[in-house]
Amino acid sequence: MAANRKIVNKEDLMGLPPSPETKSGVPKYELEILARNFLPDIIAFYESEEGQRKFQEWKQEEEQLKKESKNK
C-alpha cells in the first residue's frame, strides 16, 4: 500500500507560505508532524475505490442538503 503513495510537500498542502503562528495555539511544527503522518493515508483512502464511492455519496448528500435549504 505504501509503495504507490504520492509525496506531498508541506508547502503544497495549502498553497500558502508557512506561518509561524496558528489560531489553535498548537505549535506549527506539531501540526506539520501530524499532517506528514495522516496525509498519505488520507490520500490513499480517497484514491481507493471505497474512498471514491464514499466521496461521491458525500457530494450527493451535500447537493441534496443545498436543494432542501433553498426550498425552505
C-alpha positions as CSV (number, residue, x, y, z in Angstrom):
1,M,0.0,0.0,0.0
2,A,2.8,2.4,0.8
3,A,4.5,1.8,-2.5
4,N,2.0,3.8,-4.5
5,R,1.7,6.8,-2.2
6,K,2.3,10.3,-3.6
7,I,4.9,12.5,-2.0
8,V,3.3,15.8,-0.9
9,N,5.4,18.8,0.1
10,K,4.1,20.7,3.1
11,E,4.1,23.9,1.0
12,D,1.6,22.2,-1.4
13,L,-0.8,21.3,1.4
14,M,-2.5,24.8,1.5
15,G,-0.7,26.7,-1.3
16,L,0.2,29.3,1.2
17,P,3.5,30.5,2.6
18,P,4.3,29.0,6.0
19,S,3.0,30.9,9.1
20,P,4.8,30.8,12.4
21,E,1.6,31.2,14.4
22,T,-1.6,29.1,14.4
23,K,-5.1,30.0,15.5
24,S,-5.4,26.9,17.6
25,G,-2.3,27.6,19.7
26,V,-0.8,24.3,18.7
27,P,2.8,24.8,17.6
28,K,3.2,24.8,13.8
29,Y,5.8,22.1,13.9
30,E,3.4,19.7,15.7
31,L,0.7,20.3,13.1
32,E,3.2,19.6,10.4
33,I,4.2,16.3,12.1
34,L,0.5,15.3,12.2
35,A,0.0,16.3,8.6
36,R,3.0,14.3,7.4
37,N,1.7,11.2,9.3
38,F,-2.0,11.4,8.3
39,L,-2.0,12.9,4.8
40,P,-0.5,9.8,3.0
41,D,-3.3,7.6,4.5
42,I,-6.0,10.1,3.6
43,I,-4.8,10.4,0.1
44,A,-4.6,6.6,-0.3
45,F,-8.1,6.3,1.0
46,Y,-9.6,8.8,-1.4
47,E,-7.7,7.2,-4.3
48,S,-9.2,3.8,-3.4
49,E,-12.5,2.5,-4.9
50,E,-14.1,2.7,-1.5
51,G,-12.9,6.3,-0.9
52,Q,-14.1,7.4,-4.4
53,R,-17.5,5.8,-3.7
54,K,-17.9,7.5,-0.3
55,F,-16.8,10.8,-1.7
56,Q,-19.4,10.6,-4.4
57,E,-22.1,9.7,-1.8
58,W,-21.0,12.7,0.3
59,K,-21.2,15.0,-2.7
60,Q,-24.8,13.8,-3.5
61,E,-25.8,14.3,0.1
62,E,-24.4,17.8,0.1
63,E,-26.3,18.6,-3.2
64,Q,-29.5,17.3,-1.6
65,L,-28.9,19.5,1.5
66,K,-28.4,22.6,-0.6
67,K,-31.6,21.9,-2.6
68,E,-33.5,21.4,0.6
69,S,-32.2,24.6,2.2
70,K,-33.1,26.6,-1.0
71,N,-36.7,25.3,-0.8
72,K,-37.2,26.5,2.7
